[in-house]
Amino acid sequence: MLAKLFSLVVLVWFYKTAKDRSENAIQWAVIGFIGFWLMAAIGHFVITKPLLAVFHDSWNLAALIRQIPAFVGLAVAWLVRKKYLTGKTED
């Protein structure tokens, strides 16, 4: 659930950033959205699955572990946006 909410936030965030910079807002939004979900999926398989295999008995901890991909996706989206903005100012 948190991942879906974060993906919408990233979509709007990238769209508004592009609009503010007078660039292609749809392209930015798609880049942010795909980047978020790609990294969330990788985070799920690399981090969440192994941790759930270890901590599967604790449902409280398992519920928290299941949110890790959303935060991984959000962190990478932030890094991608920062890098993209930095790259654009150097042109």
CYANA upper distance limits for C-alpha pairs under 8 A (distance plus 0.5 A):
  1 MET  CA      5 LEU  CA      7.01
  2 LEU  CA      6 PHE  CA      6.59
  2 LEU  CA     67 GLN  CA      7.29
  2 LEU  CA     70 ALA  CA      6.82
  3 ALA  CA      7 SER  CA      6.49
  3 ALA  CA     40 ALA  CA      8.37
  3 ALA  CA     67 GLN  CA      7.88
  3 ALA  CA     69 PRO  CA      7.78
  3 ALA  CA     70 ALA  CA      4.92
  3 ALA  CA     71 PHE  CA      8.32
  4 LYS  CA      8 LEU  CA      6.93
  5 LEU  CA      9 VAL  CA      6.85
  6 PHE  CA     10 VAL  CA      6.59
  6 PHE  CA     70 ALA  CA      7.28
  6 PHE  CA     74 LEU  CA      7.27
  7 SER  CA     11 LEU  CA      6.58
  7 SER  CA     33 PHE  CA      6.68
  7 SER  CA     36 PHE  CA      7.07
  7 SER  CA     37 TRP  CA      7.86
  7 SER  CA     74 LEU  CA      8.38
  8 LEU  CA     12 VAL  CA      6.75
  8 LEU  CA     33 PHE  CA      8.44
  9 VAL  CA     13 TRP  CA      6.37
 10 VAL  CA     14 PHE  CA      6.47
 10 VAL  CA     29 ALA  CA      8.10
 10 VAL  CA     32 GLY  CA      6.65
 10 VAL  CA     33 PHE  CA      6.89
 10 VAL  CA     36 PHE  CA      8.01
 10 VAL  CA     74 LEU  CA      7.89
 10 VAL  CA     77 ALA  CA      7.64
 11 LEU  CA     15 TYR  CA      6.63
 11 LEU  CA     29 ALA  CA      5.48
 11 LEU  CA     30 VAL  CA      7.75
 11 LEU  CA     32 GLY  CA      6.67
 11 LEU  CA     33 PHE  CA      6.05
 12 VAL  CA     16 LYS  CA      6.51
 12 VAL  CA     29 ALA  CA      7.48
 13 TRP  CA     17 THR  CA      6.64
 13 TRP  CA     29 ALA  CA      8.27
 14 PHE  CA     18 ALA  CA      6.71
 14 PHE  CA     25 ALA  CA      7.83
 14 PHE  CA     28 TRP  CA      6.08
 14 PHE  CA     29 ALA  CA      5.46
 14 PHE  CA     32 GLY  CA      6.62
 14 PHE  CA     81 ARG  CA      7.97
 15 TYR  CA     19 LYS  CA      6.75
 15 TYR  CA     25 ALA  CA      5.28
 15 TYR  CA     26 ILE  CA      7.01
 15 TYR  CA     28 TRP  CA      6.51
 15 TYR  CA     29 ALA  CA      5.36
 16 LYS  CA     20 ASP  CA      6.59
 16 LYS  CA     25 ALA  CA      7.66
 17 THR  CA     21 ARG  CA      6.83
 17 THR  CA     25 ALA  CA      8.19
 18 ALA  CA     22 SER  CA      6.50
 18 ALA  CA     23 GLU  CA      5.47
 18 ALA  CA     24 ASN  CA      6.64
 18 ALA  CA     25 ALA  CA      5.25
 18 ALA  CA     28 TRP  CA      6.78
 19 LYS  CA     23 GLU  CA      6.51
 19 LYS  CA     24 ASN  CA      7.77
 19 LYS  CA     25 ALA  CA      6.13
 24 ASN  CA     28 TRP  CA      6.96
 25 ALA  CA     29 ALA  CA      6.56
 26 ILE  CA     30 VAL  CA      6.61
 27 GLN  CA     31 ILE  CA      6.67
 28 TRP  CA     32 GLY  CA      6.67
 29 ALA  CA     33 PHE  CA      6.53
 30 VAL  CA     34 ILE  CA      6.45
 31 ILE  CA     35 GLY  CA      6.39
 32 GLY  CA     36 PHE  CA      6.48
 32 GLY  CA     77 ALA  CA      6.46
 32 GLY  CA     80 VAL  CA      8.19
 32 GLY  CA     81 ARG  CA      8.07
 33 PHE  CA     37 TRP  CA      6.82
 34 ILE  CA     38 LEU  CA      6.37
 35 GLY  CA     39 MET  CA      6.64
 35 GLY  CA     73 GLY  CA      7.81
 35 GLY  CA     76 VAL  CA      7.88
 35 GLY  CA     77 ALA  CA      6.71
 35 GLY  CA     80 VAL  CA      8.39
 36 PHE  CA     40 ALA  CA      6.52
 36 PHE  CA     73 GLY  CA      4.90
 36 PHE  CA     74 LEU  CA      6.72
 36 PHE  CA     76 VAL  CA      7.29
 36 PHE  CA     77 ALA  CA      6.05
 37 TRP  CA     41 ALA  CA      6.50
 37 TRP  CA     73 GLY  CA      6.88
 38 LEU  CA     42 ILE  CA      6.80
 38 LEU  CA     73 GLY  CA      8.03
 39 MET  CA     43 GLY  CA      6.38
 39 MET  CA     69 PRO  CA      7.93
 39 MET  CA     72 VAL  CA      7.08
 39 MET  CA     73 GLY  CA      5.50
 39 MET  CA     76 VAL  CA      7.45
 40 ALA  CA     44 HIS  CA      6.57
 40 ALA  CA     69 PRO  CA      4.86
 40 ALA  CA     70 ALA  CA      6.26
 40 ALA  CA     71 PHE  CA      8.30
 40 ALA  CA     72 VAL  CA      6.45
 40 ALA  CA     73 GLY  CA      5.08
 41 ALA  CA     45 PHE  CA      6.98
 41 ALA  CA     69 PRO  CA      7.28
 42 ILE  CA     46 VAL  CA      6.42
 42 ILE  CA     69 PRO  CA      8.26
 43 GLY  CA     47 ILE  CA      5.80
 43 GLY  CA     48 THR  CA      7.07
 43 GLY  CA     68 ILE  CA      7.70
 43 GLY  CA     69 PRO  CA      5.40
 43 GLY  CA     72 VAL  CA      6.81
 43 GLY  CA     73 GLY  CA      8.19
 44 HIS  CA     48 THR  CA      5.21
 44 HIS  CA     49 LYS  CA      6.63
 44 HIS  CA     66 ARG  CA      8.38
 44 HIS  CA     68 ILE  CA      7.92
 44 HIS  CA     69 PRO  CA      5.79
 45 PHE  CA     49 LYS  CA      5.90
 45 PHE  CA     50 PRO  CA      8.09
 46 VAL  CA     50 PRO  CA      7.42
 47 ILE  CA     51 LEU  CA      6.80
 47 ILE  CA     68 ILE  CA      8.20
 47 ILE  CA     69 PRO  CA      8.42
 48 THR  CA     52 LEU  CA      6.48
 48 THR  CA     65 ILE  CA      6.57
 48 THR  CA     66 ARG  CA      6.75
 48 THR  CA     68 ILE  CA      7.17
 48 THR  CA     69 PRO  CA      7.68
 49 LYS  CA     53 ALA  CA      6.75
 50 PRO  CA     54 VAL  CA      7.14
 51 LEU  CA     55 PHE  CA      6.56
 51 LEU  CA     65 ILE  CA      7.68
 52 LEU  CA     56 HIS  CA      5.55
 52 LEU  CA     62 ALA  CA      6.65
 52 LEU  CA     65 ILE  CA      7.56
 55 PHE  CA     61 LEU  CA      7.53
 55 PHE  CA     62 ALA  CA      6.94
 56 HIS  CA     62 ALA  CA      6.67
 57 ASP  CA     62 ALA  CA      8.42
 58 SER  CA     62 ALA  CA      6.54
 59 TRP  CA     63 ALA  CA      6.52
 60 ASN  CA     64 LEU  CA      7.09
 61 LEU  CA     65 ILE  CA      6.61
 62 ALA  CA     66 ARG  CA      6.66
 63 ALA  CA     67 GLN  CA      7.52
 64 LEU  CA     68 ILE  CA      7.71
 67 GLN  CA     71 PHE  CA      7.35
 68 ILE  CA     72 VAL  CA      6.66
 69 PRO  CA     73 GLY  CA      6.50
 70 ALA  CA     74 LEU  CA      6.67
 71 PHE  CA     75 ALA  CA      6.54
 72 VAL  CA     76 VAL  CA      6.69
 73 GLY  CA     77 ALA  CA      6.55
 74 LEU  CA     78 TRP  CA      6.69
 75 ALA  CA     79 LEU  CA      6.82
 76 VAL  CA     80 VAL  CA      6.53
 77 ALA  CA     81 ARG  CA      6.57
 78 TRP  CA     82 LYS  CA      6.60
 79 LEU  CA     83 LYS  CA      6.54
 80 VAL  CA     84 TYR  CA      6.45
 81 ARG  CA     85 LEU  CA      6.55
 82 LYS  CA     86 THR  CA      6.61
 83 LYS  CA     87 GLY  CA      6.47
 84 TYR  CA     88 LYS  CA      6.64
 85 LEU  CA     89 THR  CA      6.92
 86 THR  CA     90 GLU  CA      7.13
 87 GLY  CA     91 ASP  CA      7.48
